Amino acid sequence: MFRFTIRDVLWLMVVVGLAVGWWLERIRSQGQARRIASLEGEVQQVGVVIKTLYDDLERIEKALPAYGAGLVWSRDLRPSLSPVSKPKRATTP
């Protein structure tokens, strides 16, 4: 029959504790890797939305002078409309 001493049981507890600790860390790191991948995808999508908004804003800013308006930016980066003189159209003789 097998005979175990207290020392053998303590060593077994150390080995099992290390194995369980490594296994839990691996599970946790895999979950974090999935979360990071998900967040990276969201960041890319937000980047596309922000670029689209900047492009739209640039298009609007270029179109406003034809209607006698322009954008003025405040210190907190909020736009407001301000009147500007309309560009003169060339007259044909």
C-alpha positions in Angstrom: 0.0 0.0 0.0 1.1 3.6 -0.5 2.3 5.6 2.4 2.3 9.4 2.2 4.1 11.7 4.6 3.0 15.2 5.5 5.9 16.4 3.3 4.6 14.5 0.3 1.1 16.0 0.7 2.6 19.5 1.1 4.6 19.1 -2.1 1.5 17.8 -3.9 -0.4 20.9 -2.7 2.3 23.2 -4.0 2.4 21.5 -7.4 -1.5 21.5 -7.7 -1.6 25.1 -6.5 0.9 26.2 -9.2 -0.9 24.3 -11.9 -4.2 25.8 -11.0 -2.7 29.3 -10.8 -1.1 29.0 -14.3 -4.4 27.6 -15.7 -6.4 30.5 -14.2 -3.9 33.0 -15.5 -4.1 31.5 -19.0 -7.9 31.6 -19.0 -7.9 35.2 -17.8 -5.3 36.3 -20.4 -7.3 34.7 -23.2 -10.4 36.6 -22.1 -8.4 39.9 -22.1 -7.0 39.1 -25.5 -10.5 38.7 -26.9 -11.6 42.0 -25.2 -8.6 43.8 -26.7 -9.4 42.5 -30.1 -13.0 43.6 -29.7 -12.0 47.1 -28.6 -9.5 47.5 -31.5 -12.4 46.8 -33.9 -14.5 49.4 -32.2 -11.7 51.9 -32.4 -11.4 51.3 -36.1 -15.1 51.8 -36.6 -15.1 55.0 -34.6 -12.1 56.3 -36.6 -14.1 55.8 -39.8 -17.0 57.7 -38.3 -14.8 60.6 -37.2 -13.2 60.8 -40.6 -16.6 60.9 -42.2 -17.7 63.7 -39.9 -14.6 65.7 -40.6 -15.1 65.3 -44.3 -18.7 66.4 -44.0 -17.7 69.4 -41.9 -15.1 70.4 -44.4 -17.7 70.2 -47.2 -20.2 72.3 -45.2 -17.5 74.9 -44.4 -16.6 75.2 -48.1 -20.3 75.6 -49.1 -21.3 78.2 -46.5 -19.7 81.3 -48.0 -22.0 80.9 -51.1 -24.9 81.4 -48.8 -23.4 84.4 -46.9 -22.4 82.5 -43.8 -19.4 81.0 -42.2 -18.4 79.0 -39.2 -16.7 80.6 -36.2 -15.2 78.3 -33.6 -15.3 79.1 -29.9 -12.6 78.3 -27.4 -14.4 75.1 -26.4 -14.5 74.1 -30.1 -18.2 74.7 -30.7 -19.1 76.0 -34.1 -21.5 78.8 -34.7 -22.7 80.6 -37.8 -21.6 84.1 -38.6 -22.6 86.3 -41.6 -19.9 86.9 -44.2 -20.1 88.8 -47.4 -21.1 86.7 -50.4 -18.5 86.2 -53.0 -19.2 88.3 -56.1 -20.2 86.5 -59.2 -18.5 87.4 -62.4 -20.7 89.2 -64.8 -20.6 88.4 -68.5 -20.6 91.3 -70.9 
